Amino acid sequence: MRVTTFVIVGGGLAGAKATEALRDQGFDGDIVLVTEEQDRPYERPPLSKDYLQGKAERDSAFVHGPNWYPENNVDLRLGVAATAIDRAGHRVQLSDGSSVEYAKLLLATGSSPRQFPGAEDALYLRKVGDSERIKSVIANSSRLIVIGAGWIGLEVTAAARTAGVEVTVLEAAPQPLITAIGPEVAEVYADLHRANGVDLRLGVEVDQVGAKSVGLVDGTVVDADAVLVAIGAAPNVSLAKDAGLDVDNGVLVDASLRTSDPDIFAAGDIANAENPFLGKRIRVEHWANALNQPAVAATGMLGGSATYDELPYFYTDQYDLGMEYIGDIAGYDRVVFRGDKPGREFIAFWLKDNRVLAGMNVNIWDVVDPIKALIRSRKQVDPDRLADPGIPLEEH
């Protein structure tokens, strides 16, 4: 008998949107969505943003309501992990001892926080339960140490400071976010957090991490009521690797999100995808990929043709600063600021040979589309005109 079941492994945003995309594109076969978590699929951004700060309810993070899955004939299996893939037999082995046969398989296994050796007692943030624990710590503590000044670390720092908690941030790099946005813009975030009372220590090396203290290489010991480790995330590729799929900084996929096996696709944090516009592979651990890639993967799973060439996009909210970023800064040779940088109301453009590679709008809204158009045009711009807020972006 011909198998028509599509299996999706991973219960985050990418997995949930893939089920939705398959149904939207007319697939009427069986869909099995497997997630090791006990909760139905939810989005990650609220865990370090509105939900953590108490601005949103827990239910707001869920991608679909509880009835959506049965109403759309999706077999949602909670608390069950995929343990192995039999590619020859087109079968996924599950942690409950069962297995499910597939015609097409989508891997959306996401990523996990990078662990600091010996820091088992520290806090990490990835799942909703982690966010709830950190939320409780913020409510019941007066001092918090955050190791790592990346997006997650700084968002939790902002939530804690807003709640009145004293926060010490320890970062090995000379600026926060320096690999993501470069030193010219990173200093904006350093100034922002210091202005909000954060003890931001840059260029420091952590030696030991306990539940309530951190020892630095120089012998300094920093004490607090809790420690959060936020030193990045690693893609969950063990399932793909053990199955013999091509893996290198994620699961290698083409622009249609197909892996080295023509019947297996990957989307979200784990997908190291060829991007036709950028002309290179790129793996992005942000919400927009998990939101938009599944529709492309679904088209391929259904035998159609589609490519994912979206520009990387992410956003953050910290204190009174809201920001959106689009593009890829790799190889930039200058940064142009448009607006009031000290007042944190500006647009930053990363340029190479006077062509816009990426843009970030800070407390200025409804400009992502013209920034995206500038990037995609690949036109050379006049940096002085670009810096002039009086000249509309559409005129460049």
C-alpha positions as CSV (number, residue, x, y, z in Angstrom):
1,M,0.0,0.0,0.0
2,R,1.3,3.4,-0.9
3,V,2.3,5.5,2.1
4,T,0.8,9.1,2.1
5,T,1.8,10.1,5.6
6,F,3.9,13.2,6.2
7,V,5.9,13.3,9.4
8,I,7.1,16.4,11.1
9,V,9.6,16.2,13.9
10,G,9.7,19.2,16.2
11,G,7.0,21.1,18.1
12,G,8.2,24.7,17.7
13,L,6.9,27.4,15.4
14,A,8.5,25.7,12.3
15,G,6.8,22.4,12.9
16,A,3.4,24.0,13.6
17,K,3.6,26.2,10.6
18,A,4.5,23.3,8.4
19,T,1.4,21.4,9.3
20,E,-0.6,24.6,8.5
21,A,1.2,25.1,5.2
22,L,0.6,21.5,4.1
23,R,-3.1,21.9,4.7
24,D,-3.3,25.3,3.1
25,Q,-1.6,23.9,0.0
26,G,-4.1,21.1,-0.3
27,F,-2.5,18.1,1.2
28,D,-5.3,15.8,2.5
29,G,-3.1,12.9,3.7
30,D,-2.2,12.0,7.2
31,I,0.2,14.3,9.1
32,V,2.0,13.2,12.3
33,L,3.6,16.0,14.3
34,V,6.0,14.6,16.9
35,T,7.3,16.8,19.8
36,E,9.2,15.8,23.0
37,E,7.6,18.6,24.9
38,Q,4.4,18.2,26.8
39,D,2.9,21.4,25.5
40,R,1.5,21.9,22.0
41,P,3.7,23.9,19.6
42,Y,4.5,27.5,20.7
43,E,6.6,30.4,19.7
44,R,9.9,31.2,21.4
45,P,10.2,35.0,21.4
46,P,7.7,35.6,24.2
47,L,9.8,33.5,26.5
48,S,12.4,36.2,26.7
49,K,10.1,39.1,25.9
50,D,6.4,39.8,26.8
51,Y,5.7,36.5,28.7
52,L,8.8,36.8,30.8
53,Q,7.9,40.4,31.6
54,G,4.4,39.6,32.5
55,K,2.9,41.5,29.6
56,A,1.4,38.5,28.0
57,E,-0.4,35.3,29.1
58,R,1.2,31.9,28.6
59,D,-1.5,30.9,26.1
60,S,-0.4,33.8,23.8
61,A,2.7,31.9,22.9
62,F,0.9,28.9,21.4
63,V,0.8,28.8,17.6
64,H,-2.6,27.2,17.3
65,G,-5.5,26.6,19.7
66,P,-5.9,23.2,21.2
67,N,-8.7,22.2,18.8
68,W,-6.8,23.2,15.7
69,Y,-4.9,20.0,15.4
70,P,-7.8,17.5,15.6
71,E,-9.9,19.8,13.4
72,N,-7.2,19.7,10.7
73,N,-6.6,16.0,11.0
74,V,-3.1,16.4,12.5
75,D,-1.9,13.6,14.8
76,L,-0.1,15.6,17.5
77,R,2.0,13.4,19.6
78,L,3.2,15.2,22.8
79,G,6.0,14.1,25.0
80,V,7.4,11.8,22.4
81,A,10.9,12.2,20.8
82,A,12.1,10.9,17.5
83,T,15.0,8.6,18.3
84,A,16.1,7.3,14.9
85,I,15.3,7.6,11.2
86,D,15.4,4.5,8.9
87,R,15.9,6.2,5.6
88,A,15.7,3.0,3.6
89,G,12.5,1.9,5.2
90,H,11.0,5.5,5.4
91,R,10.3,5.1,9.1
92,V,10.9,7.2,12.2
93,Q,11.5,5.4,15.5
94,L,9.9,7.1,18.5
95,S,10.8,7.1,22.2
96,D,7.6,5.4,23.3
97,G,8.7,2.3,21.3
98,S,6.4,2.9,18.3
99,S,7.4,3.9,14.9
100,V,5.7,5.8,12.0
101,E,6.2,5.3,8.3
102,Y,6.6,8.4,6.1
103,A,6.4,9.4,2.5
104,K,8.0,12.7,3.3
105,L,9.7,13.9,6.5
106,L,10.4,17.4,7.8
107,L,13.0,17.9,10.5
108,A,12.3,21.0,12.6
109,T,14.2,20.0,15.8
110,G,15.4,23.5,16.6
111,S,18.3,24.3,18.8
112,S,19.4,24.0,22.4
113,P,21.3,26.4,24.7
114,R,25.0,25.9,24.7
115,Q,26.1,24.6,28.1
116,F,28.9,26.0,30.2
117,P,31.0,23.2,31.6
118,G,30.1,22.5,35.2
119,A,27.2,24.9,35.2
120,E,24.4,22.3,35.6
121,D,22.8,24.4,38.4
122,A,22.6,27.6,36.4
123,L,19.5,28.8,34.5
124,Y,19.1,28.3,30.8
125,L,16.4,29.6,28.5
126,R,14.8,27.6,25.7
127,K,11.5,26.1,26.7
128,V,8.4,27.6,28.3
129,G,9.3,25.9,31.6
130,D,12.7,27.6,31.5
131,S,10.9,31.0,31.1
132,E,8.6,30.2,34.0
133,R,11.6,29.4,36.3
134,I,13.4,32.6,35.3
135,K,10.2,34.6,35.8
136,S,10.0,33.2,39.3
137,V,13.6,34.0,40.0
138,I,13.1,37.6,38.8
139,A,10.1,37.9,41.1
140,N,11.9,36.5,44.2
141,S,15.5,37.6,43.8
142,S,17.4,40.9,44.2
143,R,20.6,40.0,42.2
144,L,21.1,38.1,39.0
145,I,24.2,37.3,37.0
146,V,23.8,36.8,33.2
147,I,26.7,35.2,31.3
148,G,26.6,36.3,27.7
149,A,25.5,39.6,26.2
150,G,23.7,38.2,23.2
151,W,20.0,38.7,22.3
152,I,18.6,36.3,24.9
153,G,21.0,37.5,27.7
154,L,20.2,41.1,27.1
155,E,16.4,40.6,26.8
156,V,16.4,38.7,30.2
157,T,18.6,41.4,31.6
158,A,16.1,44.1,30.6
159,A,13.2,42.1,32.0
160,A,15.1,41.7,35.3
161,R,16.1,45.3,35.6
162,T,12.6,46.5,34.7
163,A,11.5,44.4,37.7
164,G,14.1,46.1,40.0
165,V,16.6,43.2,40.1
166,E,20.3,44.1,40.2
167,V,22.0,42.5,37.2
168,T,25.6,41.9,36.4
169,V,26.3,40.9,32.8
170,L,29.6,39.0,32.0
171,E,30.7,39.0,28.4
172,A,34.0,37.9,26.9
173,A,33.8,40.1,23.8
174,P,34.6,43.8,23.9
175,Q,31.0,44.8,23.2
176,P,27.6,43.1,23.4
177,L,26.2,41.6,20.2
178,I,29.4,42.4,18.4
179,T,29.3,39.4,16.1
180,A,25.7,40.1,15.2
181,I,25.8,43.9,14.5
182,G,29.4,45.0,14.7
183,P,31.0,47.4,17.2
184,E,29.5,50.6,15.8
185,V,26.0,49.6,16.7
186,A,26.8,47.3,19.6
187,E,27.9,50.4,21.7
188,V,24.3,51.5,21.5
189,Y,23.2,48.5,23.5
190,A,26.1,48.8,25.9
191,D,25.1,52.4,26.6
192,L,21.4,51.4,26.9
193,H,22.0,48.7,29.6
194,R,24.4,50.8,31.6
195,A,21.9,53.7,31.5
196,N,19.4,51.3,33.0
197,G,21.7,50.4,35.9
198,V,23.3,47.2,34.6
199,D,26.8,46.3,35.7
200,L,28.0,45.4,32.3
201,R,31.5,43.8,32.4
202,L,33.0,43.3,29.0
203,G,36.2,41.4,28.0
204,V,36.0,39.1,31.0
205,E,36.5,35.4,31.0
206,V,34.4,33.1,33.1
207,D,36.2,30.2,34.9
208,Q,33.6,28.6,37.1
209,V,29.8,28.8,37.4
210,G,27.8,27.9,40.5
211,A,24.1,28.2,41.2
212,K,24.7,31.6,42.9
213,S,28.2,32.7,42.0
214,V,30.6,33.0,39.1
215,G,34.4,32.9,39.3
216,L,36.4,34.8,36.7
217,V,39.8,33.8,35.4
218,D,41.3,36.8,37.1
219,G,40.2,35.5,40.5
220,T,37.2,37.8,40.9
221,V,34.1,36.2,42.3
222,V,30.7,37.6,41.6
223,D,27.8,36.6,43.9
224,A,24.1,36.8,43.2
225,D,20.8,34.9,43.9
226,A,20.8,33.1,40.6
227,V,22.9,32.7,37.4
228,L,21.6,32.6,33.8
229,V,23.9,31.2,31.1
230,A,23.1,32.6,27.7
231,I,26.1,31.9,25.5
232,G,24.3,31.0,22.3
233,A,22.6,27.9,20.9
234,A,23.6,24.8,19.0
235,P,21.4,23.2,16.3
236,N,19.8,19.9,17.3
237,V,21.3,17.8,14.5
238,S,22.0,14.4,16.2
239,L,18.9,12.8,14.7
240,A,19.9,13.9,11.2
241,K,23.6,13.1,11.7
242,D,22.8,9.6,13.0
243,A,20.7,9.0,9.9
244,G,23.6,9.9,7.6
245,L,22.3,13.2,6.4
246,D,24.8,15.9,5.4
247,V,25.4,18.0,8.5
248,D,27.7,21.1,8.9
249,N,26.7,23.9,11.3
250,G,23.1,22.5,11.0
251,V,21.5,20.2,8.5
252,L,22.6,21.1,4.9
253,V,19.7,21.9,2.7
254,D,19.3,23.5,-0.8
255,A,17.2,26.5,-1.5
256,S,14.0,24.4,-1.5
257,L,15.0,23.2,2.1
258,R,15.6,19.6,0.8
259,T,18.3,17.7,2.6
260,S,20.8,15.2,1.0
261,D,17.9,12.7,1.1
262,P,15.2,13.8,-1.4
263,D,12.4,12.7,0.9
264,I,13.6,14.6,3.9
265,F,13.4,18.4,4.4
266,A,14.6,20.7,7.2
267,A,13.4,24.1,8.4
268,G,14.0,26.6,11.2
269,D,17.1,26.8,13.5
270,I,18.7,23.6,12.1
271,A,18.5,24.4,8.4
272,N,21.8,25.6,7.0
273,A,20.3,26.6,3.7
274,E,21.5,27.9,0.4
275,N,20.2,31.4,-0.1
276,P,20.1,32.4,-3.8
277,F,20.1,36.2,-3.1
278,L,23.0,36.1,-0.7
279,G,24.9,33.5,-2.8
280,K,25.9,31.4,0.2
281,R,24.7,29.1,2.9
282,I,23.2,30.7,6.0
283,R,21.7,29.3,9.2
284,V,19.6,31.8,11.1
285,E,18.3,31.1,14.7
286,H,15.4,33.6,14.6
287,W,11.6,33.6,14.6
288,A,11.2,34.7,10.9
289,N,12.9,31.6,9.5
290,A,10.7,29.3,11.6
291,L,7.7,31.3,10.5
292,N,8.4,31.5,6.7
293,Q,10.5,28.5,5.8
294,P,7.8,25.8,6.4
295,A,5.7,27.0,3.4
296,V,8.6,26.5,1.1
297,A,9.4,23.1,2.6
298,A,5.7,22.1,2.3
299,T,5.7,23.0,-1.4
300,G,8.7,20.8,-2.0
301,M,7.2,17.9,0.1
302,L,4.2,18.1,-2.2
303,G,6.3,17.9,-5.3
304,G,6.2,21.5,-6.2
305,S,9.0,24.0,-6.8
306,A,9.8,26.8,-4.4
307,T,12.9,28.5,-3.1
308,Y,13.6,30.4,0.2
309,D,15.5,33.6,-0.5
310,E,14.3,35.7,2.3
311,L,16.7,38.1,4.0
312,P,17.5,37.3,7.7
313,Y,15.1,39.3,10.0
314,F,14.9,39.6,13.7
315,Y,13.6,42.1,16.3
316,T,14.1,42.9,20.0
317,D,12.5,45.0,22.7
318,Q,14.7,46.1,25.6
319,Y,13.5,48.8,28.0
320,D,12.2,51.7,25.8
321,L,14.2,50.5,22.8
322,G,12.4,48.6,20.0
323,M,14.3,47.4,17.0
324,E,14.0,45.5,13.7
325,Y,16.9,44.2,11.7
326,I,17.0,42.9,8.2
327,G,19.9,41.7,5.9
328,D,23.3,40.3,6.4
329,I,26.3,42.4,7.6
330,A,29.0,40.0,6.5
331,G,31.8,41.9,4.7
332,Y,30.6,45.4,5.5
333,D,33.1,48.3,5.3
334,R,31.1,51.1,6.9
335,V,28.0,52.0,8.9
336,V,25.8,54.9,8.2
337,F,23.5,56.3,10.8
338,R,20.3,58.2,9.9
339,G,18.6,60.0,12.7
340,D,19.4,60.5,16.4
341,K,21.9,57.8,17.6
342,P,22.4,59.2,21.1
343,G,18.6,59.5,21.5
344,R,18.2,55.9,20.3
345,E,15.9,56.9,17.4
346,F,17.7,56.1,14.2
347,I,18.3,53.7,11.3
348,A,21.7,52.1,10.9
349,F,22.8,50.9,7.5
350,W,25.7,48.5,6.9
351,L,27.3,49.2,3.5
352,K,29.9,47.5,1.3
353,D,31.2,49.5,-1.7
354,N,28.3,51.9,-1.0
355,R,25.7,49.1,-1.4
356,V,23.3,48.4,1.5
357,L,23.8,45.0,3.0
358,A,21.6,45.3,6.1
359,G,19.6,47.8,8.0
360,M,18.4,48.3,11.6
361,N,15.5,50.6,12.6
362,V,15.6,51.6,16.2
363,N,12.4,53.2,17.6
364,I,11.5,54.1,14.0
365,W,8.7,52.1,12.4
366,D,7.2,51.0,9.1
367,V,10.6,51.2,7.2
368,V,11.5,47.5,6.9
369,D,10.1,47.3,3.3
370,P,12.0,50.3,1.9
371,I,15.2,49.0,3.7
372,K,14.6,45.6,2.1
373,A,14.1,47.2,-1.3
374,L,17.5,49.0,-0.9
375,I,19.2,45.8,-0.1
376,R,17.7,43.8,-2.9
377,S,18.3,46.5,-5.5
378,R,22.1,46.2,-4.9
379,K,22.3,49.8,-6.1
380,Q,25.1,52.0,-5.0
381,V,23.9,54.8,-2.7
382,D,25.3,58.2,-1.7
383,P,26.1,57.7,2.1
384,D,25.5,61.4,2.9
385,R,22.1,61.3,1.3
386,L,21.3,58.0,3.0
387,A,22.1,59.7,6.3
388,D,19.7,62.5,5.7
389,P,16.3,61.9,7.3
390,G,14.8,64.5,5.0
391,I,15.3,62.4,1.9
392,P,12.8,59.5,1.7
393,L,14.3,56.0,1.6
394,E,12.4,55.3,-1.6
395,E,14.4,58.0,-3.4
396,H,17.7,56.2,-3.0
